[in-house]
Amino acid sequence: MSKIKLDDLEYNTEDLSERGVAVVNSLKFVEARLREIEHELAVHQTAKNAYTQSLIKEIQASGIQPVSDDPQAEDT
């Protein structure tokens, strides 16, 4: 007997209509796809962090100085 939980209430999926079962299947598919996307996002975030750290090291090794946002700093 399969169950589904909605708003802290459990329901037997066997009690659902054919359309209800189809909606449950669609919901399960979307939830699985969201988990995949979350994992993919974590991979991309990790790569972004690694590239950022690599760029910071490259900038530091090159002795590049940050650009000042202070317009008066350019005059001195």
Distance bins in CASP14 RR format, pairs under 12 A and 6 or more apart:
PFRMAT RR
TARGET T0000
AUTHOR 0000-0000-0000
RMODE 2
METHOD distances of the structure
MODEL  1
1 10 0 0 0 0 0 1 0 0 0 0 0
1 11 0 0 0 0 0 1 0 0 0 0 0
1 12 1 0 1 0 0 0 0 0 0 0 0
1 13 0 0 0 0 1 0 0 0 0 0 0
1 14 1 0 0 1 0 0 0 0 0 0 0
1 15 0 0 0 0 1 0 0 0 0 0 0
2 10 0 0 0 0 0 1 0 0 0 0 0
2 11 0 0 0 0 1 0 0 0 0 0 0
2 12 1 0 0 1 0 0 0 0 0 0 0
2 13 1 0 1 0 0 0 0 0 0 0 0
2 14 1 0 0 1 0 0 0 0 0 0 0
2 15 0 0 0 0 0 1 0 0 0 0 0
2 16 0 0 0 0 1 0 0 0 0 0 0
2 21 0 0 0 0 1 0 0 0 0 0 0
2 24 0 0 0 0 1 0 0 0 0 0 0
2 25 0 0 0 0 0 1 0 0 0 0 0
2 28 0 0 0 0 0 1 0 0 0 0 0
3 9 0 0 0 0 0 1 0 0 0 0 0
3 10 1 0 1 0 0 0 0 0 0 0 0
3 11 1 0 0 1 0 0 0 0 0 0 0
3 12 1 0 1 0 0 0 0 0 0 0 0
3 13 1 0 0 1 0 0 0 0 0 0 0
3 14 0 0 0 0 1 0 0 0 0 0 0
3 15 0 0 0 0 1 0 0 0 0 0 0
3 16 0 0 0 0 0 1 0 0 0 0 0
3 24 0 0 0 0 0 1 0 0 0 0 0
4 10 1 0 0 1 0 0 0 0 0 0 0
4 11 1 0 1 0 0 0 0 0 0 0 0
4 12 0 0 0 0 1 0 0 0 0 0 0
4 13 1 0 1 0 0 0 0 0 0 0 0
4 14 0 0 0 0 0 1 0 0 0 0 0
4 15 0 0 0 0 0 1 0 0 0 0 0
4 16 0 0 0 0 1 0 0 0 0 0 0
4 20 0 0 0 0 1 0 0 0 0 0 0
4 21 0 0 0 0 0 1 0 0 0 0 0
4 23 0 0 0 0 1 0 0 0 0 0 0
4 24 1 0 1 0 0 0 0 0 0 0 0
4 25 0 0 0 0 0 1 0 0 0 0 0
4 27 1 0 0 1 0 0 0 0 0 0 0
4 28 0 0 0 0 1 0 0 0 0 0 0
4 31 0 0 0 0 0 1 0 0 0 0 0
5 11 1 0 0 1 0 0 0 0 0 0 0
5 12 0 0 0 0 0 1 0 0 0 0 0
5 13 0 0 0 0 0 1 0 0 0 0 0
5 24 0 0 0 0 0 1 0 0 0 0 0
5 27 0 0 0 0 0 1 0 0 0 0 0
5 31 0 0 0 0 0 1 0 0 0 0 0
6 13 0 0 0 0 0 1 0 0 0 0 0
6 16 0 0 0 0 0 1 0 0 0 0 0
6 20 0 0 0 0 0 1 0 0 0 0 0
6 23 0 0 0 0 0 1 0 0 0 0 0
6 24 0 0 0 0 1 0 0 0 0 0 0
6 27 0 0 0 0 1 0 0 0 0 0 0
11 20 0 0 0 0 0 1 0 0 0 0 0
11 21 0 0 0 0 0 1 0 0 0 0 0
11 23 0 0 0 0 0 1 0 0 0 0 0
11 24 0 0 0 0 1 0 0 0 0 0 0
12 20 0 0 0 0 0 1 0 0 0 0 0
12 21 0 0 0 0 0 1 0 0 0 0 0
12 24 0 0 0 0 0 1 0 0 0 0 0
13 20 0 0 0 0 1 0 0 0 0 0 0
13 21 1 0 0 1 0 0 0 0 0 0 0
13 22 0 0 0 0 0 1 0 0 0 0 0
13 23 0 0 0 0 0 1 0 0 0 0 0
13 24 1 0 1 0 0 0 0 0 0 0 0
13 25 0 0 0 0 1 0 0 0 0 0 0
13 27 0 0 0 0 0 1 0 0 0 0 0
13 28 0 0 0 0 0 1 0 0 0 0 0
14 20 0 0 0 0 0 1 0 0 0 0 0
14 21 0 0 0 0 1 0 0 0 0 0 0
14 24 0 0 0 0 0 1 0 0 0 0 0
15 21 0 0 0 0 1 0 0 0 0 0 0
15 24 0 0 0 0 0 1 0 0 0 0 0
16 22 0 0 0 0 1 0 0 0 0 0 0
16 23 0 0 0 0 1 0 0 0 0 0 0
16 24 1 0 0 1 0 0 0 0 0 0 0
16 25 0 0 0 0 0 1 0 0 0 0 0
16 27 0 0 0 0 0 1 0 0 0 0 0
17 23 0 0 0 0 1 0 0 0 0 0 0
17 24 0 0 0 0 0 1 0 0 0 0 0
18 24 0 0 0 0 0 1 0 0 0 0 0
18 25 0 0 0 0 0 1 0 0 0 0 0
19 25 0 0 0 0 0 1 0 0 0 0 0
19 26 0 0 0 0 0 1 0 0 0 0 0
20 26 0 0 0 0 1 0 0 0 0 0 0
20 27 0 0 0 0 1 0 0 0 0 0 0
21 27 0 0 0 0 0 1 0 0 0 0 0
21 28 0 0 0 0 0 1 0 0 0 0 0
22 28 0 0 0 0 0 1 0 0 0 0 0
22 29 0 0 0 0 0 1 0 0 0 0 0
23 29 0 0 0 0 0 1 0 0 0 0 0
23 30 0 0 0 0 0 1 0 0 0 0 0
24 30 0 0 0 0 0 1 0 0 0 0 0
24 31 0 0 0 0 0 1 0 0 0 0 0
25 31 0 0 0 0 0 1 0 0 0 0 0
25 32 0 0 0 0 0 1 0 0 0 0 0
26 32 0 0 0 0 0 1 0 0 0 0 0
26 33 0 0 0 0 0 1 0 0 0 0 0
27 33 0 0 0 0 0 1 0 0 0 0 0
27 34 0 0 0 0 0 1 0 0 0 0 0
28 34 0 0 0 0 0 1 0 0 0 0 0
28 35 0 0 0 0 0 1 0 0 0 0 0
29 35 0 0 0 0 0 1 0 0 0 0 0
29 36 0 0 0 0 0 1 0 0 0 0 0
30 36 0 0 0 0 0 1 0 0 0 0 0
30 37 0 0 0 0 0 1 0 0 0 0 0
31 37 0 0 0 0 0 1 0 0 0 0 0
31 38 0 0 0 0 0 1 0 0 0 0 0
32 38 0 0 0 0 0 1 0 0 0 0 0
32 39 0 0 0 0 0 1 0 0 0 0 0
33 39 0 0 0 0 0 1 0 0 0 0 0
33 40 0 0 0 0 0 1 0 0 0 0 0
34 40 0 0 0 0 0 1 0 0 0 0 0
34 41 0 0 0 0 0 1 0 0 0 0 0
35 41 0 0 0 0 0 1 0 0 0 0 0
35 42 0 0 0 0 0 1 0 0 0 0 0
36 42 0 0 0 0 0 1 0 0 0 0 0
36 43 0 0 0 0 0 1 0 0 0 0 0
37 43 0 0 0 0 0 1 0 0 0 0 0
37 44 0 0 0 0 0 1 0 0 0 0 0
38 44 0 0 0 0 0 1 0 0 0 0 0
38 45 0 0 0 0 0 1 0 0 0 0 0
39 45 0 0 0 0 0 1 0 0 0 0 0
39 46 0 0 0 0 0 1 0 0 0 0 0
40 46 0 0 0 0 0 1 0 0 0 0 0
40 47 0 0 0 0 0 1 0 0 0 0 0
41 47 0 0 0 0 0 1 0 0 0 0 0
41 48 0 0 0 0 0 1 0 0 0 0 0
42 48 0 0 0 0 0 1 0 0 0 0 0
42 49 0 0 0 0 0 1 0 0 0 0 0
43 49 0 0 0 0 0 1 0 0 0 0 0
43 50 0 0 0 0 0 1 0 0 0 0 0
44 50 0 0 0 0 0 1 0 0 0 0 0
44 51 0 0 0 0 0 1 0 0 0 0 0
45 51 0 0 0 0 0 1 0 0 0 0 0
45 52 0 0 0 0 0 1 0 0 0 0 0
46 52 0 0 0 0 0 1 0 0 0 0 0
46 53 0 0 0 0 0 1 0 0 0 0 0
47 53 0 0 0 0 0 1 0 0 0 0 0
47 54 0 0 0 0 0 1 0 0 0 0 0
48 54 0 0 0 0 0 1 0 0 0 0 0
48 55 0 0 0 0 0 1 0 0 0 0 0
49 55 0 0 0 0 0 1 0 0 0 0 0
49 56 0 0 0 0 0 1 0 0 0 0 0
50 56 0 0 0 0 0 1 0 0 0 0 0
50 57 0 0 0 0 0 1 0 0 0 0 0
51 57 0 0 0 0 0 1 0 0 0 0 0
51 58 0 0 0 0 0 1 0 0 0 0 0
52 58 0 0 0 0 0 1 0 0 0 0 0
52 59 0 0 0 0 0 1 0 0 0 0 0
53 59 0 0 0 0 0 1 0 0 0 0 0
53 60 0 0 0 0 0 1 0 0 0 0 0
54 60 0 0 0 0 0 1 0 0 0 0 0
54 61 0 0 0 0 0 1 0 0 0 0 0
55 61 0 0 0 0 0 1 0 0 0 0 0
55 62 0 0 0 0 0 1 0 0 0 0 0
55 64 0 0 0 0 0 1 0 0 0 0 0
56 62 0 0 0 0 0 1 0 0 0 0 0
56 63 0 0 0 0 0 1 0 0 0 0 0
56 64 0 0 0 0 0 1 0 0 0 0 0
56 66 0 0 0 0 0 1 0 0 0 0 0
57 63 0 0 0 0 0 1 0 0 0 0 0
57 64 0 0 0 0 0 1 0 0 0 0 0
58 64 0 0 0 0 1 0 0 0 0 0 0
59 65 0 0 0 0 1 0 0 0 0 0 0
59 66 0 0 0 0 1 0 0 0 0 0 0
59 67 0 0 0 0 0 1 0 0 0 0 0
60 66 0 0 0 0 0 1 0 0 0 0 0
65 73 0 0 0 0 0 1 0 0 0 0 0
66 73 0 0 0 0 0 1 0 0 0 0 0
67 73 0 0 0 0 1 0 0 0 0 0 0
67 74 0 0 0 0 1 0 0 0 0 0 0
68 74 1 0 0 1 0 0 0 0 0 0 0
68 75 0 0 0 0 0 1 0 0 0 0 0
68 76 0 0 0 0 1 0 0 0 0 0 0
70 76 0 0 0 0 1 0 0 0 0 0 0
END
